[in-house]
Amino acid sequence: MEKERLDPWGTTAVKDYTRLQTEFGIEPMGQLLSRFKHPSPHLSRGIDFGQRDLSRIIDAVDNNKPYAVMSGIKPTGDVHLGTKMTADDMVYFQSLSKKSMVYYAIADIEAYSDNGLTFAQTSKIALKNVADILALGLDPDRAVIYFQSEEVRVMRLATIFSRGVTNNMLKAVYGDRPIGLYIAALIQAGDILMPQFPEFGGPKPVLVPVGADQDPHIRLTRDLAAKYHSEFGFIPPSAIYHRLMLGLTGNVKMSKRSEDSLITLEDSIASASRKVLSAFTGGRDTVEEQRRLGGRPDICPIYDLYAFHFARNDEHVMTVRHECLEGIRLCGECKQEANGLVKGFLEEHRRRRDAMMEDAKELIAKSRDYLGGRGK
Ligand code: SF4
């Protein structure tokens, strides 16, 4: 059987999440789930399916110790429902303790290497991305945001790490890629480990919430943390992995590389509706067949809209799943309901996001002062 391939820069959907445990060592959530007093919808619905060293973060929460949540975004366009997943996890883990601190990297170097955008372009896009994250619930009082291209510490770490890896090692993790992407990967390792610098309180647990396809970055960074432990005292970063949302075309993950596959937080209501109503589904060829055999929610991007984002609560997800599997629900009515939920969310989110534009500017400026005042 061919191995699952995890490509952080690709569009391939994961076929079998349980194989990621045997093939890459991602651990299941297991008993750790019971340690969350108020699990997020991603946790309670099994969307966060795997982890590495998550217990370090839960221990920090339980013992009121500092920890960091590290995430970022490649500023190449509007936030979409796939990237919202990571933002939701970041906001949730920030909310678990007043001792948490979010570090949020604007990956403008990666956008330059991978997408050919100029730094002027990415700076403009990033402002709106930051406003989106604030509208999704990020607490700006415990968050610093920075542009990779401006953060000398991250660059310095990437340079140091470049001595510790060979071309063959990077090839084994990522496959044969342009050198710019290898460099971007080392910079990202720098992003993840920077919160452990002395000026930010020294070594501490750091959680990276990611989609399953980003695991190569986590593996590389954990190896580098171990390799440079004696020099910097790094603790290998923890990770929590979410399932990848199916793109609306059904055969790929939701990704900016496939425009028809995604709904962005900036889509007009008409455009979002068109995409939802014309999406691929896990339905059968005829109504009669669907009533008899039931639908297939596990290959259905409309089901993902409910489960990953828009269901009112866990019972609602279970109802949709049950009605789909039993042939009680047909795809047309299911899409109409999902469409109403998407519309309601987009309207409300945009109101909140527009009100956050000034706060986003302030947070970026405040973060520059904070980082600049810490030995940059
Ligand atoms: Fe998907 Fe809904 Fe159709 Fe089931 S009934 S296959 S969840 S669209």
Boltz pocket constraint, residues with backbone or C-beta under 6 A from the ligand:
constraints:
  - pocket:
      binder: B
      contacts: [[A, 281], [A, 282], [A, 283], [A, 295], [A, 296], [A, 297], [A, 300], [A, 301], [A, 302], [A, 303], [A, 320], [A, 324], [A, 325], [A, 329], [A, 330], [A, 331], [A, 332], [A, 334], [A, 335]]
      max_distance: 6.0
